[in-house]
Amino acid sequence: MGYMEKREVVTAFLRYDNRILLLKRSSKVATYQGFWSGVSGYLDEDALCQARQEISEETGLADEQISFVCDGEPLNVPAPELDTCWEVHPFLFDVVDPDLVKLNWENEGFQWVKAEDIHGMETVPLLLKTLARCLERERGDRRH
């Protein structure tokens, strides 16, 4: 087992009417082509800013069309086949109007799915667990 390079990424989940937006990664992206994922990108600035920027790029949604719900505990996702360990910073946003989603070249399709239906879909590694980090944080925040 060689040394795995750690790479930080953000994954933003967009929610509308209790459904989560999943994007089907296009054949033009570097990794996980054809798999379902949240809005994601490499982290090179403040994580929340990066999440908002990726949402804007990948879905065309402007800041005023989304509302920040919470972030989740970062998650390490080993990808030995890429000699990489992703450190994923998860975020959850609610969307004002799902009809405004317009994809760029990074994704070739999308669907709004209930969280429990993600199980069994061909997703990027640990996507459901990444989403769960946000949902757990949101539930926890409501108790205070």
ZAMAR-253184 format. One line per 10 residues: number of its first residue (from 1); their letters; for each residue x, y, z of C-alpha. Coordinates in nm, 2 decimals. Layout:
REM ZAMAR-253184
NUM) a) X Y Z; ...
END
This chain:
REM ZAMAR-253184
1) mgymekrevv) 0.00 0.00 0.00; 0.17 0.32 -0.12; 0.14 0.66 0.05; -0.20 0.81 -0.02; -0.21 1.18 -0.10; -0.47 1.37 0.10; -0.69 1.60 -0.11; -0.95 1.82 0.04; -1.29 1.85 -0.14; -1.63 2.00 -0.07
11) taflrydnri) -1.95 1.82 -0.14; -2.27 2.03 -0.12; -2.61 1.87 -0.10; -2.90 2.06 -0.23; -3.24 1.98 -0.09; -3.59 2.07 -0.20; -3.91 1.92 -0.05; -3.71 1.66 0.14; -3.54 1.54 -0.18; -3.17 1.57 -0.25
21) lllkrsskva) -3.02 1.67 -0.58; -2.79 1.41 -0.72; -2.58 1.49 -1.03; -2.45 1.23 -1.28; -2.09 1.30 -1.34; -2.00 1.35 -1.71; -1.74 1.17 -1.91; -1.53 1.49 -1.91; -1.44 1.50 -1.54; -1.13 1.34 -1.41
31) tyqgfwsgvs) -1.28 1.09 -1.16; -1.59 0.88 -1.10; -1.74 0.94 -1.45; -2.10 0.83 -1.47; -2.14 0.81 -1.10; -2.40 1.00 -0.90; -2.27 1.26 -0.66; -2.35 1.59 -0.48; -2.21 1.92 -0.60; -1.84 1.88 -0.55
41) gyldedalcq) -1.50 2.04 -0.61; -1.15 2.07 -0.49; -1.11 2.29 -0.18; -0.88 2.59 -0.24; -1.04 2.86 -0.02; -1.28 2.88 0.27; -1.49 2.56 0.25; -1.83 2.73 0.27; -1.73 2.99 0.00; -1.60 2.70 -0.22
51) arqeiseetg) -1.93 2.51 -0.17; -2.13 2.81 -0.28; -1.90 2.87 -0.58; -1.93 2.50 -0.69; -2.31 2.52 -0.66; -2.31 2.83 -0.88; -2.09 2.67 -1.14; -2.25 2.33 -1.15; -2.62 2.41 -1.11; -2.64 2.78 -1.21
61) ladeqisfvc) -2.81 2.86 -0.88; -2.72 3.20 -0.74; -2.66 3.27 -0.37; -3.01 3.41 -0.31; -3.16 3.09 -0.46; -3.01 2.87 -0.19; -3.00 2.89 0.19; -2.73 2.74 0.40; -2.86 2.48 0.65; -2.55 2.33 0.81
71) dgeplnvpap) -2.21 2.17 0.75; -2.12 1.82 0.85; -1.82 1.67 1.02; -1.54 1.62 0.76; -1.51 1.26 0.64; -1.20 1.07 0.51; -1.28 0.87 0.20; -0.98 0.65 0.10; -0.95 0.60 -0.28; -0.65 0.36 -0.30
81) eldtcwevhp) -0.71 0.31 -0.68; -0.63 0.68 -0.72; -0.35 0.69 -0.45; -0.56 0.94 -0.28; -0.75 1.00 0.04; -1.03 1.25 0.00; -1.11 1.47 0.30; -1.47 1.56 0.22; -1.62 1.87 0.38; -2.00 1.82 0.35
91) flfdvvdpdl) -2.26 2.10 0.33; -2.64 2.11 0.31; -2.84 2.38 0.15; -3.21 2.42 0.08; -3.31 2.53 -0.27; -3.58 2.79 -0.33; -3.69 2.67 -0.68; -3.57 2.34 -0.82; -3.67 2.43 -1.18; -3.38 2.68 -1.19
101) vklnwenegf) -3.11 2.41 -1.19; -2.90 2.43 -1.51; -2.60 2.19 -1.54; -2.26 2.28 -1.68; -2.02 2.03 -1.85; -1.92 1.86 -1.53; -2.25 1.67 -1.51; -2.47 1.51 -1.77; -2.79 1.46 -1.57; -2.96 1.51 -1.24
111) qwvkaedihg) -3.25 1.39 -1.03; -3.41 1.48 -0.70; -3.42 1.17 -0.48; -3.52 1.09 -0.12; -3.22 1.02 0.10; -3.33 0.66 0.16; -3.34 0.60 -0.22; -2.97 0.69 -0.26; -2.89 0.35 -0.12; -2.85 0.12 -0.42
121) metvplllkt) -2.76 0.40 -0.66; -2.42 0.40 -0.82; -2.27 0.69 -0.63; -1.92 0.82 -0.56; -1.77 0.65 -0.26; -1.95 0.70 0.08; -2.19 0.96 -0.06; -2.47 0.85 0.17; -2.24 0.86 0.47; -2.13 1.21 0.37
131) larclererg) -2.50 1.32 0.34; -2.57 1.16 0.68; -2.30 1.38 0.84; -2.51 1.69 0.74; -2.84 1.54 0.84; -2.71 1.43 1.18; -2.57 1.78 1.24; -2.90 1.93 1.14; -3.10 1.71 1.38; -2.85 1.77 1.66
141) drrh) -2.88 2.15 1.61; -3.25 2.14 1.65; -3.23 1.99 1.99; -3.06 2.29 2.15
END
